[in-house]
Amino acid sequence: MGQDIDPFEGIKPMPKIVAVSLQQTGHLHNFLAGDASLKRGDRVLIESEAGTRVGTVEVEPHEPARSIDISAMRPIIRIASDDDFNVEKEKPRARGGCAPFVR
């Protein structure tokens, strides 16, 4: 019999990604996990289009499908600290303060 050939032999492993939610209900966003040891439920600091946010890890680090383009994915900044939660709590108040002026 012939030798089995592994088509993925010698290919660099893909970086691990995590799925993060920014709200209790809504979309999951993929981020590069880096070397952080993350598990479901961890609160992390990420950079989104709306600025720096605190999110929740919903899907633990895993290797993405090879068809996913990871070149545009942003990395997890770090596990969130108590200071990050305080800043996140202030954001809705700041938005609410502008509500009377926004039409």
C-alpha positions in Angstrom: 0.0 0.0 0.0 1.1 3.6 -0.6 2.0 6.0 2.1 -0.8 8.2 3.5 -0.2 11.8 2.7 -1.3 14.5 5.0 -2.2 17.7 3.0 -1.8 19.9 6.0 1.7 18.5 7.1 4.2 21.3 7.4 1.6 24.1 7.5 1.9 26.6 10.4 -0.8 26.2 12.9 -3.5 29.0 12.8 -3.7 31.5 15.6 -6.5 30.7 18.1 -9.6 32.9 18.0 -12.4 33.5 20.6 -16.0 34.6 20.1 -16.9 37.6 22.3 -20.3 39.2 23.0 -20.5 42.9 23.7 -24.1 42.8 24.9 -26.2 40.2 26.7 -28.0 39.4 23.5 -26.6 40.0 20.1 -23.9 39.1 17.7 -20.7 37.3 18.5 -17.5 38.9 17.3 -14.3 37.0 16.6 -11.0 38.2 18.1 -7.5 36.8 18.1 -6.9 35.1 21.5 -3.1 35.5 21.5 -1.4 33.7 24.4 -4.1 34.6 26.9 -5.6 31.6 28.8 -9.3 32.4 28.3 -12.4 30.4 29.2 -16.1 31.0 28.6 -17.5 33.8 30.8 -14.2 35.6 31.1 -14.5 39.4 30.7 -12.0 40.9 28.3 -11.0 44.3 27.0 -11.3 44.6 23.2 -11.0 47.3 20.6 -14.2 47.7 18.6 -15.3 50.1 15.9 -17.0 52.1 18.7 -13.8 52.2 20.8 -12.4 50.2 23.7 -15.1 47.9 25.2 -15.5 45.2 27.8 -16.9 41.9 26.3 -17.6 38.4 27.5 -15.9 35.3 26.0 -18.7 33.1 24.7 -16.6 30.5 22.7 -13.2 29.5 24.2 -10.0 29.7 22.1 -10.1 27.5 19.1 -8.4 27.1 15.7 -10.6 28.8 13.0 -11.6 27.2 9.8 -8.9 27.7 7.2 -11.4 29.5 5.0 -11.8 32.3 7.5 -9.7 35.5 6.8 -8.1 36.4 10.1 -6.0 39.2 8.7 -8.6 41.9 9.7 -9.3 40.4 13.2 -8.2 42.5 16.2 -6.6 40.9 19.2 -8.0 40.7 22.7 -6.2 43.5 24.6 -6.3 41.7 28.0 -8.5 40.3 30.7 -10.7 43.1 32.0 -9.9 44.7 35.4 -12.1 46.4 37.9 -11.2 49.8 36.5 -12.4 48.7 33.1 -15.8 47.8 34.5 -16.1 51.2 36.1 -15.4 52.9 32.8 -17.9 50.7 31.0 -20.6 51.5 33.6 -20.0 55.3 33.0 -20.5 55.0 29.2 -24.4 54.6 29.2 -24.7 57.7 31.5 -22.5 59.7 29.1 -24.7 58.7 26.2 -27.8 59.4 28.1 -26.7 62.9 29.0 -26.6 63.7 25.3 -30.1 62.3 24.5 -32.0 65.6 24.8 -29.6 67.2 22.2 -29.8 64.4 19.7 -32.6 64.3 17.2 
